[in-house]
Amino acid sequence: MQQPRAVVIGAGVGGLTAAAALHRRGWSITVLERAARLEPVGAGISLSANSQRALDAIDLGDDVRALAAWQGGGGLRTPGGRWLSRMDSATMAERFGGPLVLLHRATLVDLLVSRLPQGAVRTGTAARLADPGAAGRPARVATEDGDHEADLVIGADGIDSAVRRALFPDHPGPRYAGFTTWRVVIPAPDRPFEPHETWGRGRIWGTQPLKDGRVYAYAAAVAPPGGRAPDDERSALLRLYGDWHRPVPDVLAAVAPPDVLRHDIRYMAEPLPAYHRGRVALLGDAAHAMAPTMGQGGNQAIEDAVVLAHHLAPGIADPSAALAAYTRDRLPRTMDVVRRSARTARMITLTSAPAVALRDAAIAAVGRLAPGLALRSFDGIADWSPPTSTYPAGAQRKA
């Protein structure tokens, strides 16, 4: 039997997970990445229990769990430092079956590449979907070095996906969410701190530890699209957050201006009609970009990849039924997460002082009267399990 061939366009988290999962299923894999090197866009990524269980399918879940740095308390604060609600890492792990793990995207990319055969990832290779293929015709991807025919093409080329536009040219694409974000990774400040997210008026800030001793910090603020600081983004952060509680000033003092990443947030307000067409599947931000307010963008891309591979048996000649099953499994779930993330975004981007006061009072009351209630917002998300057999956490790895 001829080995089926898949071409993945995009070497982000979703694309690499799909490549690793299909490789384990017996597919020949080629990953085409436009960038000259695998330098992930972004700084940190949050992996919750749902994606950890998905990564179990490629024997990577325990490697990620071992990188959990959050131990003990943390929670939600006001800019002045008052705790609105408290949360414990052990409580979250117990409720959802795994810890919340924050790690640098580069660390995750390295782990995923380690599950691929040598030479599977080709960097510096711009790729274009030339033909989505059909039941009796392979898909075709064009590059400067020639065309690639494949039994399957995976569009994992991000929020501005050219593959998505080729498949669904009439779809409006992602919509601006009304706020912009900044992200940095720095050495740990001298003063210890508890992990936190801080909500202000139309602004938030988060400070989280990484396993390697560094700190991942992120911020978001209501702003017109396409804006940039007149001087530099560190100076913009100082103006917005410089008088907030510690460790925010300590983090800002340690930031070099070139290390600040800024991105406007867009999300898929209108769902695609499907996550596939012909022999092509879309996953991750290419299919369902979402606000980062529930930390689920990368998690959902990982889920996509594992579910897609689950449906694609290596002996399959026509993937049409498998891709239709993939859409049926993933489109309703991911769009539910998109909508839930958008609702959370509306909460954190409130700018009216009375509305913010009511929001904070409600959060504080819930924190006092029902401390575990905040975790329920992740029910139906972080408790997901993949449709394929995986090894239990801590079990003996396959040889």
N, C-alpha and C positions, 0 to 999 in steps of 0.2 A: 504494500500500500504506500502510495506517495505521501510524504510528509506534508501536511497543509502549511501554507505560508501566510503569515500576518505581517503587515507593515503598520507601525505605530507612528503617527505624525505628532511629535512633541515629547520631550523627555522630562516632563515635570513629574510630580508625585503620582498622579493618576496614570499617565502613560507608562511609566516604569513599573508600577504595580501590575498593570494589565499585561505588560510584556513578561514579567516574572511569572504571573499566574498562568498565562498561555504556554510559556516554556515548560512549566511543570505538567501541563496537559498534553505535551508532545508536539506542540506547534514549533515550526521554524519562525524565528522572530527577527525583524529588523526594526530598529528605532531610529527615526530620522529627526535630528534636532538642528534648527536653524543656527543657534548660537555656536560660537567657535569652541566653547568649553561648557561643561556642566556647572554653571554658576547659578544656582537657584535664585529666582526673583523672590525677595522677601527675607525676613530674618528668622523669626521663630514660627513654629507650627504647633498647635495643640492637638494631641491625639487622645481621644476618649475611648472608653471600653468597646464601643461598637467597631471602630476601625482596628483596634488591637485584635479583636476576634477575627476580623477579616484578614489581617496580616498573619494570623495563625495558619491560614490556608497556604501561605508560601513560606511557612516555617520561620517567620520573622516576629511574631507577636511577643515572645518572651524577650527578644533582644530590645524591643521598644520598652516593654514594661520595666526592664532593668535600668532604664534611663530616667525613671520617675524621680524628680527632685523635691516635689512638694510633700513635706511631712509635717503634720500638725495642723495649726489653725491658719486662718486667712479670712477674707470676706470682702464686703462692700463698704466703702467709706464715703464721707463727704469731703470736699476740698479742704475743709478745716481740720480734718483728721478724725472726726467722730465716726465710730463704727455704726453703720445702719443694720448690718446683719453679719453673722459669723458663720463660717463653714469649716468643716474638718475633713482633711483628706481621707481619713479612714472611713468616714461615713459615706463619702461619695464612692469609694472603692467597693464598699460592702453593698451599696444599693445597686450599682451597675455592673459589678463583677470585674472591676479593674480600676487602676489608678488613673488620674488625669496626668498625662505626660506632656511636658513642654520640651521641645528640643529644637535645635537649629535645623533649618531645612536642608542644609548641606549634609548634616549627619544622616538624615533620613534618606536622602538621595544616594549617599555612599552605601548604605545598607541595602537599598533596592538594587543598585547596580551589582552588588556582590552576588545577587541571586540570578544574574544573567550570564550567558556564555560570553567569553571573550570576543570582542568585535561586534557584538549585537547592536551597540549604540554608535551611530555615526554622527558626529558633531560637524558643524559648519556645512550642513546640508539643508538648504531650503527646499521644501517639498510642496507640491501642488496636486490636489486631487483632480486628475484629468478625466476619470470615468468611474462612477460609483459601482459599476458592474451590475450583474443581474444573475438569475439562476443559471443560465448557460454561458455566462461571460465573466471573466475575472475582473476585479477592480484594477485600476491603473493609477499609479502615482508618478508624476513627472518631477525629475530633478535635473540639475545642470549636467550630471554625469550619465543621464539616461533614464529610461522609464523602469518602474518596478511593477510587475503584475503580482496580484495577491488574491488569495481566497477570501481575505478579510483585511479591511483597513480600519484603523481606529483613529478617530479625530480627537486628539488630546492636546490641541493647540491653543488652549486658554480662552480667556474671555472675549478676545477679538478674533475668534476662530474663523479662518478662511474656509475650513472644511464645512462648518455649519452654514456659512453663507452660500457655499456651492450646493449644499443639499436643500436648503430652505431659503431661497433668495428673497422671498416676500416677508419673512419674519423680521420684526423691528429690532431684534437683538436686545441686549441689556439696557436698562434705564438707570440714570444717575439716582443714587439713594439720598442725596442731599447733604452728604458729609464726606470729608477727606480724612485720611489716616496717615500717621507717622509711625515708624518702627525703628528701633535701635537695639543693638546687642553690645553690652559694655562689660568690663571687669566688675566684680562685685564691689559695691561701695563699702567704706570702712565700717559704717554703722550697720548692724544687723536689722532686718526688717521682716515683717510678715507679708506673704503674698497678698496682693489686694487689687481690686479694681475700684476706682474712685469716680463717682458720677457728679458732675456739676451742671450748670445751665448750658445745654448745647455742647458740652465737652465731657470727655471721659479720659482717664489715664489708668494704665495697668502696669504693675511691676511684678515680674515672676522670675524665680530662680531657675537656672538650667543645671543639669547634672554636672557639667564640666566646671562649675564654679562661677560662670558668667551670669549676667542678668539680662533678661529680655524685657524690654519696656515698649509699650505701644500707647498711642493717643489717637483720639478722633475728635473732630469738631465740625459743627455746621459751617458750611462755606459754599460759595458759588463754585461750579465745576471749572476745572482748568486753572485754578489759582496757583500762584507760587509766591514765596516770600520775596520782598524787594531786596533783602540782603542775603540771608541764608535760612535754611529751615530750622537750624538750632536756635537762631534768634527768634524765629516765629514761635517755637515751643517755649522759650523763656518768657515771651510776652503773654502767652496763654496760660502757662502752668507754673511760672517761676515762684509764685507766692502760695502754692499748694503745699500740703503737709509733706513731711519727710516720709519716704526717701526721694520724692520727686525732685527737689532741688539738688540733691546729691547726684542723682542720675544725670540730670542736665549738665552739671558741672563736669562730668566725666565724658560727655559726648563731644566728638569732633564733628564739625559741620558736614564734612563729606560722607560721614557714616549714617546720616539720617535719611531714611527712605520715606518718600511721600507718594501716596497713591489715592486718587479719587475712588470712591466705592460705587460700583454699579451692580445691579442684580437683574435677574430674569423675571420681570414682572408678568410677562405673558409667556406661558409654557409653549415649548415647541410641539408640533403635532405628533412627533415621535422622536426617539433617540437613535433612529436608524433609517437608512434608505439604501436599497440595493445591498451591496456587501460592505457597507460602511456603518460603523457605530460611533456615536459621540459619547464622551464621558467628561466628568468634572466640570470646570467652568465653561467649557465649550457647549455643554448641554444645559446647565442649570446654575449659572453664577448666582451667588448669594452674598448677603451682607455678612461680615465676620462676627456679628454680635453674639452668636451662639458657638463660635469656634468650630463650625462644622464643614467648611468648604473642602478642606483636604480630606476630612473623614469621609465625606460622601463620595469623593472621587475614588478613594480606596475601596469603599463598598462597591461602587460601580464596576471597578476592574475585576473584583473577585466574583461578582454575580455574572458578569459577562463571560468570564472564563468557565464558570460552572455550566453555562448553557452550551458551550462550544466543545462538544466531544471531538477528539482528534480525527475520527473517521468520517466526519460530516462532509458531504459533497456540496450541499446547498445550505448556507447558513440562514436562509430567510426565516424559518420557523424559530431558530434559536435567537435571532436578533429581535423578532417580534416578542418573544418571551422576555427578553432583556428589557425592552421598553415597558411591557406590562408590569414587570417587577419594580423598575426603577423610577419611571416618570411620576407616578402618584406619590411615592415616598419622598423623592427629592424635592418636588414642588411643595409638599407639606413643610419640609424643612426651610425652603426658601421663604414661604409665607410666615412661618414662626420667627425666623430671623428678622424679617422685615418688621414684624410687630415689636420685637425687642428693640430694633433700631429706632422706632418711633418713641419708645420710652426714654432712651438715652439721649435723644436729640431734642428733647423739650427745652424751649428757651424762655417760656413765660415763668416768672418768679412764682406766682400762685400755683401753677401746674407742677413745677419742680418741688415746691413745698409739700403738696399733696402726695406726690409720688414718693418722696423720701419718708413722709410720715407713714404711708401705707407699708413700705418696705420694712421700716423699723418695727411697726406693730406686728407684722407677720413674723419677723425675726424673734420677737419676744414671746409671742403666743404659740407659734408653730414653727420652731427652728428648722425642721426638715422640709417645710413646704417649698422653699426655693428650688430644691433639687427636683421637684415634680415637673418643672418646666422642661426637663430633659427626658422625662418618661416618653417612651415611644421613639426615642432617638438613640440615647446612649445604651439602651438595653437590647438593641438589635443584635441578631446573630446571623451569620452567613448560611446560605442553603447547602453548604458543602461540609463534609466532615473535616474537622481540624484536630490537632493534638491539644490536649488540655494544657492550661498554663502550668509550666514547671515540669511537663512530662519529658521523657527521653526524646531527643531529636532523632530524626531519621538519619541514617548514615549517608 
